[in-house]
């Protein structure tokens, strides 16, 4: 009986080790080979708008409702970029958080209104509202390992 328990534990260990290193692909095949540092995009996002990029980083956030976005940590501390995908086209699992992702997509921007009555001087305030530009990547394909 003791031998069966040991064999079972060895099989369990080997199978979890094997599946822990599994790579999963999402969306389209990745076609780019040269990676762009996330810090480079963050430093000059306007230069990348409309361009396809290949980025890599640790997943620090996943959409909890539909798996429609992930947030990748950048190569510099405290920097990250959000990868948004079309709802239902790609669904990122919550378990992806903490894993490394290689993502191909197109950088884009959109504007949001913010309340600027908080007393901060950095706002360009008009009628209590300011406009902020958000940059993110429209994810086309990803590999998570």
C-alpha positions in Angstrom: 0.0 0.0 0.0 2.9 2.3 0.8 4.4 1.8 -2.6 1.1 2.7 -4.3 0.9 5.9 -2.4 4.4 6.8 -3.3 3.8 6.0 -7.0 0.6 8.1 -6.9 2.4 11.1 -5.4 5.2 10.9 -8.0 2.6 10.8 -10.9 0.7 13.7 -9.3 3.9 15.7 -9.0 5.1 15.0 -12.5 1.7 15.8 -14.0 1.3 19.2 -12.2 4.9 20.1 -13.2 4.2 19.3 -16.8 0.9 21.2 -16.9 2.3 24.2 -15.0 4.7 24.9 -17.9 2.0 24.7 -20.5 1.8 27.4 -23.1 -1.7 28.6 -24.3 -2.4 30.6 -27.4 -5.2 33.1 -27.8 -6.5 34.8 -30.9 -4.5 35.0 -34.1 -1.0 33.7 -34.6 1.8 36.1 -33.7 3.6 37.3 -36.8 6.0 39.9 -35.4 9.4 38.9 -34.1 10.9 42.1 -32.7 9.6 43.1 -29.2 8.9 46.6 -28.2 9.5 47.6 -24.6 6.4 48.7 -22.8 8.4 51.6 -21.4 9.1 52.9 -24.9 5.4 52.9 -25.7 4.6 54.7 -22.5 7.3 57.3 -23.0 6.0 58.3 -26.5 2.6 56.7 -27.1 1.7 59.1 -30.0 4.6 57.6 -32.0 3.0 54.1 -31.8 -0.7 54.9 -32.4 -1.9 52.8 -35.3 1.2 50.6 -35.3 1.4 46.9 -34.6 3.7 46.0 -31.7 4.8 42.9 -29.9 5.1 43.3 -26.2 5.9 40.9 -23.3 5.4 41.2 -19.6 3.9 39.7 -16.5 0.1 39.8 -16.3 -0.8 42.0 -13.3 -4.5 42.2 -14.0 -7.3 40.3 -15.8 -10.9 41.4 -16.5 -12.9 39.6 -13.9 -16.2 39.9 -15.8 -15.5 38.7 -19.4 -11.8 38.2 -19.7 -11.8 41.0 -22.2 -8.5 42.6 -21.1 -5.2 42.0 -19.4 -2.8 44.4 -17.9 0.9 43.8 -18.5 3.7 45.0 -16.3 6.3 47.0 -18.1 10.0 46.6 -18.1 10.3 49.6 -15.7 8.9 49.5 -12.2 5.3 50.8 -11.8 4.6 50.9 -15.5 1.9 48.8 -17.2 -0.2 48.8 -20.3 -3.7 47.4 -20.9 -4.4 44.9 -23.7 -8.0 45.1 -24.7 -9.6 42.5 -27.0 -13.0 42.4 -28.7 -15.6 40.9 -26.3 -15.9 37.2 -26.9 -13.2 37.0 -29.5 -10.5 36.2 -27.0 -11.3 35.4 -23.3 -8.3 35.6 -20.9 -8.7 33.3 -17.9 -8.4 34.8 -14.4 -5.7 32.2 -13.7 -3.4 34.0 -16.2 -2.6 36.6 -13.6 1.1 36.2 -12.6 2.1 34.5 -15.8 4.1 35.8 -18.7 2.3 37.0 -21.8 3.6 37.7 -25.3 1.0 39.9 -27.1 0.7 41.2 -30.6 -1.6 44.1 -31.2 -2.2 47.7 -32.4 -1.7 50.7 -30.2 -4.6 53.1 -30.1 -5.9 56.0 -28.0 -9.2 57.3 -26.7 -10.3 60.2 -24.6 -12.1 60.2 -21.3 -13.5 63.1 -19.2 -12.4 63.5 -15.6 -13.6 65.6 -12.8 -11.0 68.3 -12.2 -12.4 69.8 -9.1 -10.0 67.9 -6.9 -7.6 70.9 -6.6 -4.7 69.3 -8.6 -2.9 71.8 -10.8 -2.1 69.3 -13.6 -5.6 69.4 -15.0 -6.5 71.6 -17.9 -9.8 72.4 -16.5 -12.9 73.8 -18.2 -16.3 73.7 -16.5 -15.1 71.3 -13.8 -14.1 68.7 -16.4 -10.8 67.8 -18.1 -10.1 65.5 -21.0 -7.5 62.7 -20.6 -6.0 60.5 -23.4 -5.7 56.8 -22.6 -3.4 54.6 -24.6 -3.7 50.8 -24.8 -3.2 47.9 -27.2 -5.9 46.2 -29.2 -4.9 42.6 -28.7 -4.9 40.4 -31.8 -3.0 37.4 -30.6 -1.3 36.3 -27.4 0.7 33.5 -25.9 0.6 32.9 -22.2 3.1 30.7 -20.4 
